[in-house]
Amino acid sequence: MAGAATITGIAAAFAAGYAAAGATGVIDVAALTTLGVLIVARGAVRGPKPRPVLPNKQWRGPGRRPAVRAEDFPAYASIASDVEWARMSQRHYEHGLRPRLARLAAALGKPAPPQLTSPDDDRPGPDLATLERIVTHLEAP
């Protein structure tokens, strides 16, 4: 009997979602229904709560810590963001990553990385292979 009431309630929620927002409402109700089913299913599973999955398990353990942590290198997030954005458009490369690379090149006594195109170009930016060649050139003795 409880199963029939649950199915009727879910069907009513789908109907209300469709009436309120059409297909978008049905999708919203489906997402919420799925979440509810997962929560109920997790509550029905017997046994201890699963432990979280941790990356790089080799350094996890009592008294051990990673060789480099995000807190040890606060500029990492900014650099990673510049690299990702540089791949989106030439404009992001020219105004974000290229100035950073130029400062690094100047500090190393090397020529600045090339300007690939107009700084206001919305075409995709350099691919990872091109960025890797630029960095390899900067790292070379």
C-alpha positions as CSV (number, residue, x, y, z in Angstrom):
1,M,0.0,0.0,0.0
2,A,2.8,2.4,0.8
3,G,4.4,1.6,-2.6
4,A,1.2,2.6,-4.4
5,A,1.0,5.9,-2.4
6,T,4.6,6.7,-3.2
7,I,4.1,6.1,-6.9
8,T,0.9,8.2,-6.9
9,G,2.8,11.0,-5.1
10,I,5.6,10.9,-7.6
11,A,3.2,10.9,-10.5
12,A,1.4,13.9,-9.0
13,A,4.7,15.7,-8.6
14,F,5.5,15.1,-12.2
15,A,2.1,16.4,-13.3
16,A,2.5,19.5,-11.1
17,G,5.9,20.1,-12.5
18,Y,4.7,19.9,-16.0
19,A,1.7,22.1,-15.2
20,A,4.0,24.7,-13.6
21,A,6.9,24.8,-16.0
22,G,6.4,22.4,-18.9
23,A,9.3,20.1,-19.8
24,T,11.6,22.1,-17.5
25,G,9.4,21.4,-14.5
26,V,9.4,17.7,-15.3
27,I,13.2,17.7,-15.4
28,D,13.3,19.5,-12.1
29,V,10.9,17.0,-10.5
30,A,12.9,14.1,-12.0
31,A,16.1,15.5,-10.5
32,L,14.5,15.9,-7.1
33,T,12.9,12.5,-7.2
34,T,16.3,10.9,-8.1
35,L,17.9,12.7,-5.2
36,G,15.2,11.5,-2.8
37,V,15.5,7.9,-4.1
38,L,19.3,8.0,-3.5
39,I,18.9,9.4,0.0
40,V,16.3,6.7,0.9
41,A,18.5,4.0,-0.7
42,R,21.6,5.2,1.3
43,G,19.5,5.1,4.5
44,A,18.5,1.5,3.7
45,V,22.0,0.2,3.2
46,R,23.3,-1.5,6.3
47,G,26.8,-1.3,7.6
48,P,29.2,1.5,8.3
49,K,29.3,4.7,6.4
50,P,31.7,4.5,3.5
51,R,34.9,6.4,4.0
52,P,35.8,9.1,1.5
53,V,38.0,8.3,-1.4
54,L,41.3,10.3,-1.2
55,P,43.6,11.0,-4.1
56,N,47.3,10.0,-3.9
57,K,46.7,7.5,-1.2
58,Q,50.5,6.7,-1.0
59,W,51.1,9.9,1.0
60,R,48.1,9.5,3.3
61,G,48.5,8.1,6.7
62,P,49.5,8.9,10.2
63,G,52.0,11.7,10.4
64,R,52.4,11.9,6.6
65,R,51.6,14.9,4.4
66,P,51.9,15.6,0.7
67,A,55.2,17.0,-0.5
68,V,53.5,20.2,-1.8
69,R,50.2,21.5,-0.5
70,A,48.0,24.2,-2.0
71,E,48.8,26.4,1.0
72,D,52.5,26.1,0.2
73,F,52.1,27.6,-3.2
74,P,49.2,30.1,-3.2
75,A,49.9,31.4,-6.7
76,Y,49.1,27.9,-8.1
77,A,45.4,28.6,-8.5
78,S,46.0,31.8,-10.3
79,I,48.5,30.2,-12.7
80,A,46.3,27.3,-13.4
81,S,43.4,29.7,-14.1
82,D,45.5,31.7,-16.5
83,V,46.6,28.6,-18.4
84,E,43.0,27.4,-18.7
85,W,41.7,30.8,-19.8
86,A,44.5,31.2,-22.3
87,R,43.3,28.1,-24.1
88,M,39.8,29.6,-24.4
89,S,40.8,32.6,-26.6
90,Q,43.8,34.5,-28.0
91,R,42.6,37.5,-26.0
92,H,42.9,35.6,-22.7
93,Y,46.4,34.4,-23.7
94,E,47.5,37.9,-24.6
95,H,46.0,39.6,-21.6
96,G,46.4,36.9,-18.9
97,L,49.1,34.2,-19.5
98,R,51.5,35.9,-21.9
99,P,52.3,38.8,-19.5
100,R,53.0,36.3,-16.7
101,L,55.2,34.3,-19.1
102,A,56.9,37.6,-20.2
103,R,57.7,38.5,-16.6
104,L,59.1,35.0,-16.0
105,A,61.2,35.2,-19.2
106,A,62.6,38.6,-18.2
107,A,63.6,37.2,-14.8
108,L,65.4,34.4,-16.6
109,G,67.0,36.7,-19.1
110,K,65.1,35.1,-22.0
111,P,63.1,36.7,-24.8
112,A,59.4,37.2,-24.1
113,P,57.0,34.6,-25.5
114,P,55.6,35.4,-28.9
115,Q,52.4,37.4,-29.5
116,L,50.4,34.8,-31.3
117,T,47.8,37.1,-32.9
118,S,45.8,40.3,-32.2
119,P,45.3,40.8,-28.5
120,D,41.5,41.2,-29.1
121,D,41.1,38.0,-31.1
122,D,38.3,35.7,-29.9
123,R,39.6,32.6,-31.7
124,P,40.7,29.7,-29.5
125,G,44.0,30.3,-27.7
126,P,47.1,28.2,-28.0
127,D,46.8,24.4,-27.4
128,L,48.6,22.6,-24.6
129,A,51.4,21.5,-27.0
130,T,52.1,25.1,-27.9
131,L,52.1,26.2,-24.2
132,E,54.4,23.3,-23.4
133,R,56.9,24.4,-26.1
134,I,56.9,27.9,-24.6
135,V,57.5,26.7,-21.1
136,T,60.2,24.2,-22.3
137,H,61.9,27.1,-24.0
138,L,61.8,29.1,-20.8
139,E,63.2,26.1,-18.8
140,A,66.1,25.5,-21.2
141,P,69.5,26.5,-20.0
